[in-house]
Amino acid sequence: MAKGPNRLLNTISTYGKNLMGFIRKRVGSPEEAEDILQEVWYQLSRIVDLDEIENINAWLHRVARNKITDSYRKQKPQPDEDDEISLLVHEELPDDELFRELFWEELFAALEDLPVKQRDVFIQNELEDTTLQEIADRSGESIKTIISRKRYAVQHLRKRLQQLYDDLDNF
């Protein structure tokens, strides 16, 4: 694997398009998406040894999701006294965001437990919106193999995240 700036450039070229699509679907404007993507690349550039990151794709998506969440927080208007009642009716509860963040942390931790090929299929299909057929075509593997990997990943994630679902359901 290339070292230093070449490794960073290779990573940007490999993951940039899919990561931009992931971000763009979740923010209000192309400019905001570009800003968030630049923040992700900046954070990646600050990593001394990229080989320390076990799954760069999952890491990039986790950082992007965190940056998107930060962006939402910055955009939240400050309530006036007149708006206080209406905000209570229309605004999400403060715990909702905490639960969302907890879910994503637990999901990415559970993804790290998966074999690389299962994890990659799950991330590409569920987070990057790549079809299973496209994954099969790109990898040169049969669609049945890709479907099987996705099924095993989903089974593992359901089992691993069941306690979290139960806890949130009982909250």
Kinemage of the C-alpha trace (Angstrom):
@kinemage 1
@onewidth
@group {chain A} dominant
@subgroup {mainchain}
@vectorlist {calphas} color= white
{ca met a 1} P 0.000 0.000 0.000
{ca ala a 2} L 1.233 3.491 -0.769
{ca lys a 3} L 2.529 5.584 2.136
{ca gly a 4} L 2.101 9.230 3.115
{ca pro a 5} L 0.446 11.657 0.718
{ca asn a 6} L 0.022 8.970 -1.950
{ca arg a 7} L -1.981 6.805 0.448
{ca leu a 8} L -4.171 9.783 1.329
{ca leu a 9} L -4.732 10.637 -2.341
{ca asn a 10} L -5.534 7.002 -3.147
{ca thr a 11} L -8.043 6.905 -0.296
{ca ile a 12} L -9.710 10.122 -1.457
{ca ser a 13} L -9.896 8.880 -5.026
{ca thr a 14} L -11.239 5.469 -3.981
{ca tyr a 15} L -13.900 6.602 -1.510
{ca gly a 16} L -14.633 10.218 -2.478
{ca lys a 17} L -17.549 9.703 -4.856
{ca asn a 18} L -19.487 7.284 -2.640
{ca leu a 19} L -18.798 9.342 0.467
{ca met a 20} L -20.030 12.505 -1.251
{ca gly a 21} L -23.224 10.690 -2.266
{ca phe a 22} L -23.699 9.499 1.302
{ca ile a 23} L -23.285 13.039 2.667
{ca arg a 24} L -25.313 14.729 -0.077
{ca lys a 25} L -28.389 12.624 0.711
{ca arg a 26} L -28.309 13.845 4.293
{ca val a 27} L -27.705 17.586 4.000
{ca gly a 28} L -29.554 20.545 2.514
{ca ser a 29} L -27.187 21.795 -0.181
{ca pro a 30} L -24.288 20.706 -2.375
{ca glu a 31} L -22.140 23.417 -0.762
{ca glu a 32} L -22.799 22.060 2.713
{ca ala a 33} L -22.031 18.527 1.500
{ca glu a 34} L -18.732 19.723 0.020
{ca asp a 35} L -17.824 21.477 3.289
{ca ile a 36} L -18.527 18.334 5.289
{ca leu a 37} L -16.557 16.174 2.867
{ca gln a 38} L -13.604 18.556 3.178
{ca glu a 39} L -13.811 18.275 6.978
{ca val a 40} L -13.709 14.477 6.676
{ca trp a 41} L -10.635 14.655 4.423
{ca tyr a 42} L -8.988 17.098 6.813
{ca gln a 43} L -9.599 14.768 9.752
{ca leu a 44} L -8.210 11.868 7.712
{ca ser a 45} L -5.123 13.893 6.802
{ca arg a 46} L -4.368 14.379 10.494
{ca ile a 47} L -3.998 10.621 11.028
{ca val a 48} L -0.304 9.830 11.304
{ca asp a 49} L -0.538 6.190 10.184
{ca leu a 50} L -3.542 5.322 8.022
{ca asp a 51} L -2.730 1.632 8.476
{ca glu a 52} L -3.942 1.987 12.068
{ca ile a 53} L -7.502 2.294 10.707
{ca glu a 54} L -8.771 -1.258 10.313
{ca asn a 55} L -11.673 -0.418 7.963
{ca ile a 56} L -11.153 2.926 6.270
{ca asn a 57} L -14.579 2.854 4.600
{ca ala a 58} L -16.432 2.433 7.912
{ca trp a 59} L -14.192 5.047 9.543
{ca leu a 60} L -14.903 7.601 6.797
{ca his a 61} L -18.668 7.032 7.073
{ca arg a 62} L -18.576 7.340 10.858
{ca val a 63} L -16.650 10.635 10.639
{ca ala a 64} L -19.026 11.910 7.929
{ca arg a 65} L -22.064 11.033 10.035
{ca asn a 66} L -20.550 12.831 13.026
{ca lys a 67} L -19.813 15.907 10.888
{ca ile a 68} L -23.390 15.868 9.562
{ca thr a 69} L -24.692 15.693 13.135
{ca asp a 70} L -22.416 18.596 14.104
{ca ser a 71} L -23.748 20.572 11.147
{ca tyr a 72} L -27.358 19.991 12.260
{ca arg a 73} L -26.486 21.168 15.752
{ca lys a 74} L -24.946 24.391 14.441
{ca gln a 75} L -28.009 25.149 12.321
{ca lys a 76} L -30.525 24.780 15.152
{ca pro a 77} L -32.134 28.160 15.787
{ca gln a 78} L -32.176 29.553 19.295
{ca pro a 79} L -35.758 29.624 20.634
{ca asp a 80} L -37.569 32.832 21.553
{ca glu a 81} L -39.946 32.850 24.484
{ca asp a 82} L -42.861 32.948 22.008
{ca asp a 83} L -41.530 29.862 20.225
{ca glu a 84} L -41.054 27.837 23.390
{ca ile a 85} L -44.445 26.076 23.315
{ca ser a 86} L -44.309 25.389 19.594
{ca leu a 87} L -40.807 23.941 19.923
{ca leu a 88} L -41.992 21.536 22.578
{ca val a 89} L -44.591 20.227 20.173
{ca his a 90} L -42.483 20.061 17.004
{ca glu a 91} L -38.924 19.534 18.139
{ca glu a 92} L -37.418 16.131 18.752
{ca leu a 93} L -36.700 15.256 22.339
{ca pro a 94} L -33.066 15.865 23.376
{ca asp a 95} L -32.707 12.148 24.067
{ca asp a 96} L -33.580 11.302 20.449
{ca glu a 97} L -30.255 12.622 19.201
{ca leu a 98} L -28.423 10.872 22.023
{ca phe a 99} L -30.136 7.601 21.108
{ca arg a 100} L -29.275 8.111 17.456
{ca glu a 101} L -25.622 8.721 18.275
{ca leu a 102} L -25.572 5.689 20.577
{ca phe a 103} L -27.110 3.552 17.838
{ca trp a 104} L -24.489 4.600 15.271
{ca glu a 105} L -21.648 4.021 17.724
{ca glu a 106} L -22.973 0.550 18.515
{ca leu a 107} L -23.571 -0.229 14.837
{ca phe a 108} L -20.028 0.696 13.820
{ca ala a 109} L -18.617 -1.272 16.761
{ca ala a 110} L -20.701 -4.290 15.700
{ca leu a 111} L -19.557 -3.871 12.098
{ca glu a 112} L -15.952 -4.116 13.263
{ca asp a 113} L -16.722 -7.643 14.560
{ca leu a 114} L -17.731 -8.867 11.112
{ca pro a 115} L -15.400 -10.507 8.616
{ca val a 116} L -14.175 -7.865 6.160
{ca lys a 117} L -16.132 -9.147 3.143
{ca gln a 118} L -19.433 -9.265 5.066
{ca arg a 119} L -18.814 -5.830 6.553
{ca asp a 120} L -17.958 -4.323 3.155
{ca val a 121} L -21.111 -5.745 1.530
{ca phe a 122} L -23.280 -4.408 4.367
{ca ile a 123} L -21.692 -0.939 4.272
{ca gln a 124} L -21.869 -0.675 0.487
{ca asn a 125} L -25.484 -1.835 0.351
{ca glu a 126} L -26.961 -0.142 3.410
{ca leu a 127} L -24.845 2.979 3.882
{ca glu a 128} L -23.732 3.745 0.341
{ca asp a 129} L -26.963 2.584 -1.364
{ca thr a 130} L -25.126 0.286 -3.771
{ca thr a 131} L -27.289 -2.567 -5.036
{ca leu a 132} L -26.254 -6.128 -4.295
{ca gln a 133} L -26.018 -6.755 -8.043
{ca glu a 134} L -23.627 -3.807 -8.449
{ca ile a 135} L -21.484 -5.175 -5.621
{ca ala a 136} L -21.430 -8.590 -7.292
{ca asp a 137} L -20.518 -7.076 -10.648
{ca arg a 138} L -17.687 -4.988 -9.146
{ca ser a 139} L -16.267 -7.834 -7.086
{ca gly a 140} L -16.631 -10.481 -9.795
{ca glu a 141} L -18.426 -12.756 -7.340
{ca ser a 142} L -21.825 -14.346 -7.764
{ca ile a 143} L -24.913 -12.518 -6.580
{ca lys a 144} L -25.698 -15.507 -4.329
{ca thr a 145} L -22.359 -15.054 -2.537
{ca ile a 146} L -23.041 -11.347 -2.029
{ca ile a 147} L -26.581 -12.027 -0.777
{ca ser a 148} L -25.233 -14.640 1.611
{ca arg a 149} L -22.627 -12.227 3.002
{ca lys a 150} L -25.288 -9.580 3.519
{ca arg a 151} L -27.571 -12.114 5.244
{ca tyr a 152} L -24.811 -13.203 7.644
{ca ala a 153} L -23.965 -9.568 8.373
{ca val a 154} L -27.604 -8.714 9.102
{ca gln a 155} L -27.985 -11.765 11.354
{ca his a 156} L -24.872 -10.802 13.305
{ca leu a 157} L -25.949 -7.169 13.629
{ca arg a 158} L -29.459 -8.112 14.781
{ca lys a 159} L -28.030 -10.382 17.440
{ca arg a 160} L -25.363 -7.892 18.511
{ca leu a 161} L -27.731 -4.906 18.622
{ca gln a 162} L -30.731 -6.698 20.185
{ca gln a 163} L -29.893 -5.508 23.708
{ca leu a 164} L -29.664 -1.923 22.485
{ca tyr a 165} L -33.067 -2.231 20.777
{ca asp a 166} L -34.549 -3.707 23.954
{ca asp a 167} L -33.051 -0.925 26.096
{ca leu a 168} L -34.348 1.795 23.794
{ca asp a 169} L -37.750 0.164 23.566
{ca asn a 170} L -38.039 0.098 27.363
{ca phe a 171} L -36.822 3.654 27.866
